[in-house]
Amino acid sequence: MTDEGTTVTREKVEQYLAMTASARAKATPQTNNVEDAARLTSMMRMCDDYTADARHFLEQGDLVRAFGAINYAHAWIDAAVRIGFMDGHGDDRLFTLP
């Protein structure tokens, strides 16, 4: 029995960092007003901050916190797509589509 699905490894964190970077690059804004654009900017700032935290924790060797942070980062992008602030371009691998 392997613990591949139950152990946080550097490779797994790096995989999620890459997936989140792909999602960040793929999703495009589609807000309809200034208020929603400001909300999206705030959401993407949170995404970027959590991504930076994940990289910091990874550099420190704290894989559990790095994994948690990158999942929070991805959730901000996913939420923006889900509520319609961003277009996920039909990619149901990177996003939970509406």
N, CA, C and O atoms as a MOPAC input file, in Angstrom:
PM7 MOZYME 1SCF
protein

 N      0.83900 1    -1.17900 1     0.00000 1
 C      0.00000 1     0.00000 1     0.00000 1
 C      0.88700 1     1.24700 1     0.00000 1
 O      1.86200 1     1.33000 1     0.74700 1
 N      0.53400 1     2.20800 1    -0.84700 1
 C      1.27000 1     3.46800 1    -0.86100 1
 C      0.45100 1     4.53300 1    -0.14900 1
 O     -0.76500 1     4.41900 1     0.00600 1
 N      1.15800 1     5.57100 1     0.27900 1
 C      0.45000 1     6.67600 1     0.90800 1
 C      0.44700 1     7.89500 1    -0.01100 1
 O      0.44400 1     9.03800 1     0.44500 1
 N      0.44700 1     7.62400 1    -1.31600 1
 C      0.47400 1     8.67500 1    -2.32700 1
 C     -0.64300 1     9.68700 1    -2.14600 1
 O     -0.41700 1    10.88500 1    -2.31600 1
 N     -1.82900 1     9.23900 1    -1.81000 1
 C     -2.96200 1    10.14000 1    -1.65900 1
 C     -3.10700 1    10.72300 1    -0.26600 1
 O     -3.99800 1    11.53900 1    -0.03100 1
 N     -2.25400 1    10.32500 1     0.65700 1
 C     -2.40600 1    10.78700 1     2.03600 1
 C     -1.19500 1    11.53300 1     2.56600 1
 O     -1.19500 1    11.96200 1     3.71900 1
 N     -0.17000 1    11.69600 1     1.75200 1
 C      1.05000 1    12.36000 1     2.19200 1
 C      1.28700 1    13.61400 1     1.36400 1
 O      1.22700 1    13.58100 1     0.13500 1
 N      1.55400 1    14.70900 1     2.04300 1
 C      1.88900 1    15.94800 1     1.34300 1
 C      3.38200 1    15.92300 1     1.04700 1
 O      4.21300 1    15.83000 1     1.95000 1
 N      3.69800 1    16.00700 1    -0.23400 1
 C      5.09500 1    16.00400 1    -0.66300 1
 C      5.41200 1    17.32600 1    -1.36000 1
 O      4.51000 1    18.06100 1    -1.76300 1
 N      6.68800 1    17.61200 1    -1.49200 1
 C      7.12200 1    18.79700 1    -2.23700 1
 C      6.57300 1    18.74500 1    -3.66000 1
 O      6.12500 1    19.76000 1    -4.19400 1
 N      6.60600 1    17.56500 1    -4.27200 1
 C      6.11400 1    17.41000 1    -5.63900 1
 C      4.62600 1    17.72100 1    -5.74100 1
 O      4.18200 1    18.35100 1    -6.70100 1
 N      3.85600 1    17.27700 1    -4.74800 1
 C      2.41700 1    17.53600 1    -4.76200 1
 C      2.14600 1    19.02900 1    -4.62300 1
 O      1.28500 1    19.56600 1    -5.32000 1
 N      2.86200 1    19.70200 1    -3.74000 1
 C      2.68800 1    21.14700 1    -3.58400 1
 C      3.06300 1    21.85200 1    -4.88600 1
 O      2.35400 1    22.75500 1    -5.33100 1
 N      4.16700 1    21.44400 1    -5.49300 1
 C      4.58700 1    22.05400 1    -6.75900 1
 C      3.55800 1    21.80400 1    -7.85900 1
 O      3.31800 1    22.68000 1    -8.69000 1
 N      2.95600 1    20.63100 1    -7.87200 1
 C      1.89900 1    20.31200 1    -8.83900 1
 C      0.71700 1    21.26500 1    -8.66500 1
 O      0.18500 1    21.78500 1    -9.64600 1
 N      0.30900 1    21.49200 1    -7.41700 1
 C     -0.81200 1    22.39500 1    -7.15300 1
 C     -0.44000 1    23.85000 1    -7.43300 1
 O     -1.28900 1    24.62500 1    -7.87300 1
 N      0.79900 1    24.23200 1    -7.18900 1
 C      1.25400 1    25.57700 1    -7.55500 1
 C      1.13500 1    25.77600 1    -9.05700 1
 O      0.67000 1    26.81900 1    -9.51800 1
 N      1.55700 1    24.77300 1    -9.81900 1
 C      1.48500 1    24.86100 1   -11.28500 1
 C      0.03500 1    24.89400 1   -11.76000 1
 O     -0.30000 1    25.65100 1   -12.67200 1
 N     -0.82300 1    24.08600 1   -11.15600 1
 C     -2.22500 1    24.06300 1   -11.55400 1
 C     -2.88300 1    25.42100 1   -11.26600 1
 O     -3.66300 1    25.91600 1   -12.07900 1
 N     -2.57100 1    26.00900 1   -10.13000 1
 C     -3.13500 1    27.30400 1    -9.78700 1
 C     -2.60400 1    28.39000 1   -10.72000 1
 O     -3.35000 1    29.28900 1   -11.10900 1
 N     -1.34200 1    28.31600 1   -11.07600 1
 C     -0.78500 1    29.27800 1   -12.04000 1
 C     -1.48300 1    29.14700 1   -13.38500 1
 O     -1.75400 1    30.15400 1   -14.03900 1
 N     -1.77500 1    27.92800 1   -13.80600 1
 C     -2.49700 1    27.70700 1   -15.06200 1
 C     -3.90100 1    28.29700 1   -14.98700 1
 O     -4.36700 1    28.93400 1   -15.93200 1
 N     -4.56400 1    28.08100 1   -13.86700 1
 C     -5.91600 1    28.61800 1   -13.69400 1
 C     -5.88800 1    30.14200 1   -13.68600 1
 O     -6.74600 1    30.78800 1   -14.28800 1
 N     -4.91000 1    30.70700 1   -13.01100 1
 C     -4.78600 1    32.18000 1   -12.93000 1
 C     -4.56300 1    32.76400 1   -14.31800 1
 O     -5.10100 1    33.82300 1   -14.64100 1
 N     -3.77200 1    32.07900 1   -15.13900 1
 C     -3.48700 1    32.55800 1   -16.49900 1
 C     -4.67600 1    32.36400 1   -17.43900 1
 O     -4.88500 1    33.16500 1   -18.35000 1
 N     -5.44800 1    31.31200 1   -17.22300 1
 C     -6.52900 1    30.98200 1   -18.15100 1
 C     -7.78700 1    31.80700 1   -17.92300 1
 O     -8.41800 1    32.25100 1   -18.88300 1
 N     -8.15500 1    32.01500 1   -16.67400 1
 C     -9.39100 1    32.72100 1   -16.36400 1
 C     -9.25800 1    34.19200 1   -16.74200 1
 O     -8.24400 1    34.83200 1   -16.46500 1
 N    -10.29400 1    34.71000 1   -17.37300 1
 C    -10.27900 1    36.11200 1   -17.78600 1
 C    -11.44400 1    36.86100 1   -17.15300 1
 O    -12.53600 1    36.31100 1   -17.00700 1
 N    -11.21100 1    38.11700 1   -16.77700 1
 C    -12.26000 1    38.91100 1   -16.13800 1
 C    -13.46000 1    39.10300 1   -17.05600 1
 O    -13.32500 1    39.22700 1   -18.27300 1
 N    -14.63900 1    39.12500 1   -16.43800 1
 C    -15.85600 1    39.42200 1   -17.18800 1
 C    -16.85600 1    40.14100 1   -16.28400 1
 O    -18.03700 1    39.79600 1   -16.24100 1
 N    -16.36300 1    41.13900 1   -15.57100 1
 C    -17.24100 1    41.90800 1   -14.69500 1
 C    -18.00900 1    42.93800 1   -15.50700 1
 O    -17.56400 1    43.37500 1   -16.56900 1
 N    -19.17000 1    43.31800 1   -14.98700 1
 C    -20.06100 1    44.23300 1   -15.70600 1
 C    -20.10000 1    45.63500 1   -15.13400 1
 O    -20.68400 1    46.53300 1   -15.74000 1
 N    -19.48800 1    45.84000 1   -13.97600 1
 C    -19.53700 1    47.16600 1   -13.36900 1
 C    -18.31100 1    47.38900 1   -12.48500 1
 O    -17.54600 1    46.46400 1   -12.21000 1
 N    -18.14800 1    48.60200 1   -12.06100 1
 C    -16.97000 1    48.99600 1   -11.28400 1
 C    -16.91100 1    48.25200 1    -9.94800 1
 O    -15.83400 1    47.84200 1    -9.51700 1
 N    -18.04200 1    48.07800 1    -9.30200 1
 C    -18.07700 1    47.40100 1    -8.00500 1
 C    -17.61300 1    45.94100 1    -8.13400 1
 O    -16.80700 1    45.46700 1    -7.33400 1
 N    -18.12500 1    45.24700 1    -9.13500 1
 C    -17.71000 1    43.85200 1    -9.33600 1
 C    -16.24800 1    43.76200 1    -9.74800 1
 O    -15.54900 1    42.83100 1    -9.34800 1
 N    -15.78400 1    44.70500 1   -10.53100 1
 C    -14.36800 1    44.72600 1   -10.91400 1
 C    -13.49000 1    44.90500 1    -9.67300 1
 O    -12.43700 1    44.27700 1    -9.56400 1
 N    -13.91400 1    45.75100 1    -8.74500 1
 C    -13.16200 1    45.94400 1    -7.50000 1
 C    -13.19100 1    44.68000 1    -6.65300 1
 O    -12.18700 1    44.31100 1    -6.04500 1
 N    -14.34400 1    44.01700 1    -6.61200 1
 C    -14.43200 1    42.75300 1    -5.86900 1
 C    -13.50400 1    41.70000 1    -6.46700 1
 O    -12.82400 1    40.97400 1    -5.74200 1
 N    -13.48300 1    41.62700 1    -7.79200 1
 C    -12.59800 1    40.67100 1    -8.45800 1
 C    -11.12900 1    40.99400 1    -8.17300 1
 O    -10.33000 1    40.09500 1    -7.91200 1
 N    -10.78800 1    42.25500 1    -8.22400 1
 C     -9.40200 1    42.65100 1    -7.91300 1
 C     -9.01400 1    42.18500 1    -6.51200 1
 O     -7.91700 1    41.66900 1    -6.30100 1
 N     -9.92200 1    42.37200 1    -5.56400 1
 C     -9.66500 1    41.92800 1    -4.19700 1
 C     -9.51200 1    40.40600 1    -4.12200 1
 O     -8.63100 1    39.90000 1    -3.42600 1
 N    -10.36900 1    39.68400 1    -4.83900 1
 C    -10.29000 1    38.22400 1    -4.84000 1
 C     -8.97300 1    37.74300 1    -5.43500 1
 O     -8.36000 1    36.81300 1    -4.91300 1
 N     -8.54100 1    38.36100 1    -6.50900 1
 C     -7.29400 1    37.93900 1    -7.14200 1
 C     -6.07900 1    38.34200 1    -6.30700 1
 O     -5.04700 1    37.67300 1    -6.35000 1
 N     -6.19800 1    39.42200 1    -5.55300 1
 C     -5.12900 1    39.78100 1    -4.61800 1
 C     -4.99900 1    38.69600 1    -3.55200 1
 O     -3.89100 1    38.30900 1    -3.18200 1
 N     -6.14300 1    38.20500 1    -3.06000 1
 C     -6.10800 1    37.11900 1    -2.07800 1
 C     -5.46500 1    35.87400 1    -2.68300 1
 O     -4.66200 1    35.20400 1    -2.03300 1
 N     -5.82300 1    35.56800 1    -3.92900 1
 C     -5.22400 1    34.43100 1    -4.62400 1
 C     -3.70200 1    34.58300 1    -4.68400 1
 O     -2.95700 1    33.65700 1    -4.36300 1
 N     -3.26700 1    35.75400 1    -5.09600 1
 C     -1.82800 1    35.98700 1    -5.23200 1
 C     -1.11700 1    35.96000 1    -3.88500 1
 O     -0.00200 1    35.44800 1    -3.78200 1
 N     -1.75300 1    36.50700 1    -2.85200 1
 C     -1.15300 1    36.48800 1    -1.51700 1
 C     -1.03100 1    35.06300 1    -0.98300 1
 O      0.00200 1    34.69300 1    -0.42500 1
 N     -2.08400 1    34.26600 1    -1.15200 1
 C     -2.01000 1    32.87300 1    -0.69600 1
 C     -0.99200 1    32.07400 1    -1.50500 1
 O     -0.33500 1    31.18500 1    -0.96400 1
 N     -0.85400 1    32.37800 1    -2.79000 1
 C      0.16500 1    31.71000 1    -3.59800 1
 C      1.55300 1    32.05600 1    -3.07800 1
 O      2.41200 1    31.18200 1    -2.96000 1
 N      1.77200 1    33.32700 1    -2.77000 1
 C      3.06700 1    33.74500 1    -2.20800 1
 C      3.31800 1    33.05700 1    -0.86700 1
 O      4.43700 1    32.63400 1    -0.57900 1
 N      2.26700 1    32.95000 1    -0.05100 1
 C      2.41000 1    32.24300 1     1.22500 1
 C      2.79500 1    30.78500 1     0.98900 1
 O      3.67000 1    30.25200 1     1.67300 1
 N      2.14500 1    30.14400 1     0.02600 1
 C      2.45300 1    28.74100 1    -0.26600 1
 C      3.91700 1    28.58900 1    -0.66400 1
 O      4.59000 1    27.66700 1    -0.20300 1
 N      4.41300 1    29.47400 1    -1.50800 1
 C      5.82400 1    29.40800 1    -1.90900 1
 C      6.74400 1    29.61600 1    -0.71100 1
 O      7.75800 1    28.93200 1    -0.57300 1
 N      6.38500 1    30.56300 1     0.15300 1
 C      7.18600 1    30.81400 1     1.36100 1
 C      7.23200 1    29.56600 1     2.23700 1
 O      8.30500 1    29.13600 1     2.66000 1
 N      6.06000 1    28.98700 1     2.50700 1
 C      6.01700 1    27.79500 1     3.34500 1
 C      6.78600 1    26.64300 1     2.70600 1
 O      7.45200 1    25.87800 1     3.40500 1
 N      6.69800 1    26.51500 1     1.38700 1
 C      7.43700 1    25.46100 1     0.68700 1
 C      8.94100 1    25.65500 1     0.87600 1
 O      9.66700 1    24.70000 1     1.15400 1
 N      9.40200 1    26.89200 1     0.72600 1
 C     10.83200 1    27.18800 1     0.91500 1
 C     11.28200 1    26.86400 1     2.33900 1
 O     12.42200 1    26.45800 1     2.56100 1
 N     10.37000 1    27.05000 1     3.30600 1
 C     10.68800 1    26.77200 1     4.70200 1
 C     10.58100 1    25.28200 1     5.03600 1
 O     10.94500 1    24.85700 1     6.13300 1
 N     10.08000 1    24.49500 1     4.08100 1
 C      9.91400 1    23.06900 1     4.32100 1
 C      8.62100 1    22.71800 1     5.04000 1
 O      8.43200 1    21.57100 1     5.44700 1
 N      7.73400 1    23.68300 1     5.20200 1
 C      6.44800 1    23.44800 1     5.86700 1
 C      5.42600 1    23.05300 1     4.79800 1
 O      4.65100 1    23.88200 1     4.32200 1
 N      5.44300 1    21.78000 1     4.43600 1
 C      4.62800 1    21.29100 1     3.33200 1
 C      3.13400 1    21.33100 1     3.61700 1
 O      2.34000 1    21.57600 1     2.70800 1
 N      2.74600 1    21.09900 1     4.84300 1
 C      1.31800 1    21.10200 1     5.17200 1
 C      0.74500 1    22.50400 1     4.99400 1
 O     -0.30200 1    22.67200 1     4.36900 1
 N      1.42500 1    23.50700 1     5.53900 1
 C      0.92700 1    24.88200 1     5.36900 1
 C      1.01100 1    25.32000 1     3.91200 1
 O      0.13600 1    26.04400 1     3.43600 1
 N      2.04100 1    24.89500 1     3.20400 1
 C      2.15800 1    25.23500 1     1.77700 1
 C      0.98900 1    24.64600 1     0.99800 1
 O      0.40300 1    25.31800 1     0.14900 1
 N      0.65600 1    23.40700 1     1.28200 1
 C     -0.45800 1    22.74200 1     0.59500 1
 C     -1.77600 1    23.43300 1     0.91100 1
 O     -2.59700 1    23.65300 1     0.02100 1
 N     -1.97400 1    23.77200 1     2.16700 1
 C     -3.19100 1    24.47600 1     2.55200 1
 C     -3.29600 1    25.83200 1     1.87500 1
 O     -4.36200 1    26.20400 1     1.38300 1
 N     -2.20100 1    26.56800 1     1.84900 1
 C     -2.21900 1    27.91200 1     1.26400 1
 C     -2.49600 1    27.87000 1    -0.23400 1
 O     -3.25300 1    28.69700 1    -0.74200 1
 N     -1.90100 1    26.92500 1    -0.94500 1
 C     -2.13400 1    26.90000 1    -2.39900 1
 C     -3.55900 1    26.46400 1    -2.70300 1
 O     -4.12400 1    26.87200 1    -3.71700 1
 N     -4.14000 1    25.65000 1    -1.85000 1
 C     -5.54100 1    25.29000 1    -2.05700 1
 C     -6.46500 1    26.47500 1    -1.78900 1
 O     -7.46300 1    26.64300 1    -2.48900 1
 N     -6.15600 1    27.28700 1    -0.80200 1
 C     -6.91600 1    28.52500 1    -0.58600 1
 C     -6.76800 1    29.43900 1    -1.80000 1
 O     -7.75000 1    30.02200 1    -2.25700 1
 N     -5.56000 1    29.56700 1    -2.32200 1
 C     -5.32300 1    30.42100 1    -3.49200 1
 C     -6.19600 1    29.98000 1    -4.65900 1
 O     -6.85200 1    30.79800 1    -5.30300 1
 N     -6.19600 1    28.69100 1    -4.92000 1
 C     -6.98100 1    28.17800 1    -6.04500 1
 C     -8.47500 1    28.39800 1    -5.81000 1
 O     -9.22600 1    28.67200 1    -6.74700 1
 N     -8.89100 1    28.27900 1    -4.57200 1
 C    -10.30700 1    28.47200 1    -4.25500 1
 C    -10.77300 1    29.89000 1    -4.58900 1
 O    -11.92100 1    30.08000 1    -4.99000 1
 N     -9.90600 1    30.87700 1    -4.43000 1
 C    -10.29500 1    32.24900 1    -4.78300 1
 C    -10.55500 1    32.36800 1    -6.28500 1
 O    -11.52600 1    33.00800 1    -6.69000 1
 N     -9.71400 1    31.77000 1    -7.10400 1
 C     -9.94300 1    31.80200 1    -8.55900 1
 C    -11.20600 1    31.02800 1    -8.90000 1
 O    -12.04200 1    31.49400 1    -9.67400 1
 N    -11.33700 1    29.85500 1    -8.32400 1
 C    -12.49200 1    29.01000 1    -8.59000 1
 C    -13.78400 1    29.73100 1    -8.21400 1
 O    -14.77400 1    29.66100 1    -8.94200 1
 N    -13.77200 1    30.42000 1    -7.08300 1
 C    -14.96000 1    31.16300 1    -6.66100 1
 C    -15.28300 1    32.28300 1    -7.64800 1
 O    -16.44900 1    32.50600 1    -7.97200 1
 N    -14.26100 1    32.98400 1    -8.12500 1
 C    -14.48200 1    34.07000 1    -9.08800 1
 C    -15.10500 1    33.54100 1   -10.37300 1
 O    -15.97100 1    34.19200 1   -10.95900 1
 N    -14.67100 1    32.36900 1   -10.81100 1
 C    -15.26500 1    31.75900 1   -12.00300 1
 C    -16.69300 1    31.32000 1   -11.69500 1
 O    -17.61100 1    31.55100 1   -12.48200 1
 N    -16.86000 1    30.70100 1   -10.57300 1
 C    -18.17100 1    30.15400 1   -10.20500 1
 C    -19.25100 1    31.23600 1   -10.11900 1
 O    -20.38700 1    31.00900 1   -10.53500 1
 N    -18.90500 1    32.40700 1    -9.58200 1
 C    -19.91300 1    33.46200 1    -9.43200 1
 C    -20.00000 1    34.36800 1   -10.65400 1
 O    -20.80500 1    35.29900 1   -10.68200 1
 N    -19.17400 1    34.09800 1   -11.66600 1
 C    -19.29300 1    34.81400 1   -12.92600 1
 C    -18.42800 1    36.04900 1   -13.08400 1
 O    -18.58100 1    36.78300 1   -14.06000 1
 N    -17.51200 1    36.30000 1   -12.13800 1
 C    -16.59900 1    37.43400 1   -12.28000 1
 C    -15.48900 1    37.13900 1   -13.28000 1
 O    -14.85800 1    38.05600 1   -13.80600 1
 N    -15.25100 1    35.83700 1   -13.54200 1
 C    -14.22800 1    35.42900 1   -14.50300 1
 C    -14.79200 1    34.32700 1   -15.38600 1
 O    -15.68500 1    33.57900 1   -14.98700 1
 N    -14.25600 1    34.24600 1   -16.57900 1
 C    -14.61500 1    33.19500 1   -17.52700 1
 C    -13.56300 1    32.10100 1   -17.44000 1
 O    -12.37500 1    32.35100 1   -17.64100 1
 N    -14.00700 1    30.89100 1   -17.13900 1
 C    -13.10300 1    29.74800 1   -17.07000 1
 C    -12.93600 1    29.03200 1   -18.39100 1
 O    -12.24600 1    28.01600 1   -18.46400 1
 N    -13.55900 1    29.54800 1   -19.43600 1
 C    -13.42800 1    29.03100 1   -20.80200 1
 C    -13.73200 1    27.53900 1   -20.90500 1
 O    -13.09200 1    26.80400 1   -21.65700 1
 N    -14.73200 1    27.11300 1   -20.12200 1
 C    -15.19700 1    25.74100 1   -20.22100 1
 C    -14.26300 1    24.69100 1   -19.64500 1
 O    -14.48200 1    23.49900 1   -19.85800 1
 N    -13.22600 1    25.10100 1   -18.91900 1
 C    -12.25000 1    24.14800 1   -18.38600 1
 C    -12.72800 1    23.59700 1   -17.04700 1
 O    -12.56000 1    24.22900 1   -16.00400 1
 N    -13.32200 1    22.41500 1   -17.09400 1
 C    -13.83000 1    21.81800 1   -15.86200 1
 C    -12.76600 1    21.02500 1   -15.10500 1
 O    -13.07200 1    20.39700 1   -14.09200 1
 N    -11.54600 1    21.04600 1   -15.57500 1
 C    -10.43100 1    20.46500 1   -14.83600 1
 C     -9.86900 1    21.49600 1   -13.84300 1
 O     -9.50100 1    21.15300 1   -12.72000 1
 N     -9.81200 1    22.74700 1   -14.27400 1
 C     -9.24900 1    23.80600 1   -13.42800 1
 C    -10.29600 1    24.50800 1   -12.56700 1
 O     -9.96100 1    25.10200 1   -11.54200 1
 N    -11.55800 1    24.44200 1   -12.97900 1
 C    -12.60200 1    25.22100 1   -12.32100 1
 C    -13.86400 1    24.40800 1   -12.06300 1
 O    -14.15500 1    23.43900 1   -12.76500 1
 N    -14.60600 1    24.82500 1   -11.03900 1
 C    -15.96200 1    24.33100 1   -10.83300 1
 C    -16.85800 1    25.27600 1   -11.61200 1
 O    -17.13100 1    26.39000 1   -11.16600 1
 N    -17.30500 1    24.84600 1   -12.74200 1
 C    -18.04500 1    25.72900 1   -13.64000 1
 C    -19.48800 1    25.90800 1   -13.17900 1
 O    -20.09000 1    25.00800 1   -12.59300 1
 N    -20.03100 1    27.10900 1   -13.46400 1
 C    -21.43000 1    27.36500 1   -13.09200 1
 C    -22.38100 1    26.43700 1   -13.84000 1
 O    -23.59500 1    26.51300 1   -13.64900 1

